[in-house]
């Protein structure tokens, strides 16, 4: 068995200042950044998903950002395969690996292993996606909550891809998703500390509001309009992310811009709260102050890194 690859993980809720701190840290450590955020993989939404800007990418090499089309799905397992390949390449070139993002399952997949779930019959998924189109994600999320409340509590009620996946696995195997993650894990591919920025919601909320305003000013609506020319299906995986879904609803004439902004902020705050809850629940995760590179440097020194 191959030894786990050495990495440093920097996580935290959306809008807490990970990007700037990660760049400063990467430049000091001789590291490159690998994306660990399931929304920042989509090519059509660099503004709405707060992907690193061209200037930020020029300051430090970034990997696995903005490469996936809107209609494509991505699983934690597929992302992990790409992240491990990128990490191996960096280490072979004498670079250190800094994984940065807000998707807890991605970090868990690398540091704890991935659930060895058998393949699901595509016919099961096709039937459930037809139900999703007819009934909407809230109805299927409620079904998932009855069958697997632990996993349902971790995902957004409109996260179509994860809801379908969890219900498919339950139907195909007879066991809930949370069982597989507790009892059938593969060996971890990576090893290293998991630091997460831990702001209070009172600290975070005005910053989230300002960031949404900045995204709108930077062209979020035009970005979404352009994305619609390539894919206008609201059920496409890329549109399911917070911000993308609300802006699409506005562009489709379903809500006014003010309502779009308010809903975007409310959903973002709720998502940040869930992220914080998840990271606080990891027994080996280490909390650090938000947007504070000096505090993280001090912690790294204390940990011999």
N, C-alpha and C positions, 0 to 999 in steps of 0.2 A: 504494500500500500504506500502511495506517495505521501510524504510529509505535508501537512497543511502549509499553504503559502502564507508568509508573514505580511500582514496588512495593518493599517490604522483606519478605524472607522469613525466618521464624524456625522452624526445624525441630529435630528431635531425636527420640530414642527415647521410648517411652511412659514416663511417670512421672518425667521429668527436670526438671520445674518450669517448663515452657513457659508455662502459663496465667498464673501470677502475674507472671512477667517481662513477658509480652506486654501485660498490662493496664497495668502501670506505664509501659512504654514508649509505649503508645498514648496514654495521657493526657498525656504530656509532648510527644509529637510532633503532637498533633491528628489522630491516626489512628483508624481503626476496624478491627476484626479480622474477617478472612474465614477460615472454617474450611478447612484443607487436610488433613483426616484422613478417610479413607474409612469409618471406623466411627462417627464422631460425627455422621454425617448421619441416623442412624436415630432416629425419634421415640420408639420404645418403650423405649430403653435409655440414658437420660441418666446414670444412676448407673454402670452397668457399663462404659460407654464413656468415663466421666470427662468428660462435657460440662460447660462452664462453668455454675456454679450461678446461680440468680436474682440473688444478691448480686453475683456477678462480672459478670453481664450488665448490671446496673444501673450498675456502675462504668465501663463502656465498651461501646458498641454492638458486638454480635457478629452475624455473618451466616453463613448456610448450616449452622446447627447444628439437628439434630433435626427435620427436615422430611420425611423419607422413611418410608413404611410398611415394615414388616418384609419383605413379599413382593416389594418392588421392587428391581430391580437398578440399579446406577449405574456408569457407565464413567468413565474419566478424561476422555474427550472431553465427556461430558455435564456432568460437574462443571466442567470448564474453561469451557464456555460460560456457566454460571451465575456462576462466579467472575469472569470478564471483565466480564459485565454489571454485577455488583455493584461491581467496581473502577471501571468507567466512571462509575457513579452517584456514588460517593464522590468521585472526582476532580472531577467536575462541580460538586459542592457544596463544593469547597475543602478536602476532607479528604484525609489521606494513607492509604495502603493498607498494612496489615500482614497478611500471610498466615501463618497459624500452624497447624502440625500435624506429623504424623509419616509421612505417605504420600509417599514419595520420588517415585513416579510422577506425583503431582499437581503437585509443584514442577517436575519435568522437563517436563511437558506445557506449562506456561505459559512457562517460561524457555527451553526448547529447541525447542518446537513439538510437534506430535502426528503420529504415524505415519499416513500417508495410506492406510490399509488399506481395500480395497474391501469393500462390504457382503457379509456371509456369508448364504448361503441358510438361512432359518429351519429347513428340514428337516434340515440338518446339525446344528444345535444341538439340535433335538428328539431326534434319534437319540443324540447324545452324552449328553444329560441322562438319557435312559432307561438308558444304560450306567452313568452315574454312580449312579443309584438302585440298580441291580442289583449293581454291583461295588464301590462306595464310592470316595471321593476319592483314597485312597492308591494304588490301582491305576492310576488315570488320571494321577496325578502321576508315578508311575514311568514311564509311557509318555511323558509330556512330558519327563522327564529324559533319556530315551534320544534323543528327537528334538531337544530344544532345552535342553541342560543349563544354558546361561547364564541363560535366563529361569527355568527350574525352580528354580534355586538361590536366586532372589530372592523366591519366594513360598512361603507355608506349604503343607505337603502336604495340608491340609484346606481350602484356599481354593478352594472349588468354582467360584465365578464366574470367577476368573482362569484356573484350570486348563482349564475348558471353553472359554473364549474363546481361549486360546492354541492348543489343539488344533483348534478350529474354523478358526482362521485358517490353520493349517498345512494342513489338509485342503482348504480352499477355494482357497488361493493357491499351494500348493506351496512356500511359504517360511516359515521359523519366525518367531515373534513377534520375537525378538531381531534378526533381519535387518531387519524393517520399521522398528524403532526406530533402527537404525544407518544405514539407507540411504534412507529415504523420509519425511523429516520436513518438516512445514509450517513456515512462518515463525513465530517465537515471538510470542506475544501480549503478553508482559510482559517488562520488563527491570528488573534490580535485584540487590542482593546476596542471597546465600543464606547465612545464618548457621545453624549447627547446634550445639546443646548436646552436648558430648562427655564424658559421665561415664565413669568406669570401671565395669565390671560389679560390682566389690566395693562401690563407692559406691551403685550403683543397686539391687542386689538387696534389701537390707533395706527400702528405701523402697517397692519394689514389694510386698513382703510386707505392710508396714503399710498400704499403700493398699488392697490386697484386703480386709484385715480391716476397714478403714474403710468400704469399699463394702458389705460384708456387714452391718455394723452400721447403715448408712444405709438398708438396705432392698433390697439387690440381689435377694434371693430373691422378695420381694413384687413387685418390678418385673417380674421374669421371669414370675411367675405371672400377672400382669395381661396381659403380652404374649401369653401362651399362649391367653388367651381370644379374642384377635384372630387369632392365627396359631400353630398348634402343629406346623407342618411343620419338622423339623430341617434340611431342605434349603433353606429360605427364606434369601435372602441376608442378612437382618438377624441371623439366628441363627448365621451362620458366623464371626462375630468372636470373638476370644479373650475369654474371660469369659462371653459369651453361650452358646457351645457347651457349656462345662463346667457352667454352672449349669443349662442345659436337661437335660443328661444326669443331673444329680442329681434334678431335679424329675420326670423320667421314671422314677426308681427304678433307674437304671443304675449309679450310683456313690454312695457315702456322702458326706456333707458334707465330712468331713476329706479324702477322696480328691479331691473336687471342688476344694477350696482348693489342695491340693498340685499338682494338674494345672494349674490356672489359673496358679499362680505359675511352674511350670516352663515352660509355653507362653509366658507373658508375657516371662520372661527370655530365652527363645530368640528371640522376636520382636524384643525390644530389641537383642539381639546382631546380628540381621540388619539392623535399621535402622541401627545404628552402622556396620556394614560398608558399607552402601550409601552413606551420606552421606560417609564417609571416602574413598570411591572417586570422588566428584565432584571434578573438577580445580579448579573455581572456588568450591567451598564452603569457608566459613571456620569453623573450630572455635572455640567460646567455652565458658567454664566453665558447668556446669549451675546452674540456679536462682540465678543471680548477675546481677541487673539492673545493678549498677554496672559490671561487666566488659563487658556488652553496650553500655552507654551510652558507655564509653570507646572501644570499638571503632567505634561509629557516629561519634563525634566525629573519630576518626582517619581515617575514610573520608569525612569531609565531609558527613555526613548528620545 
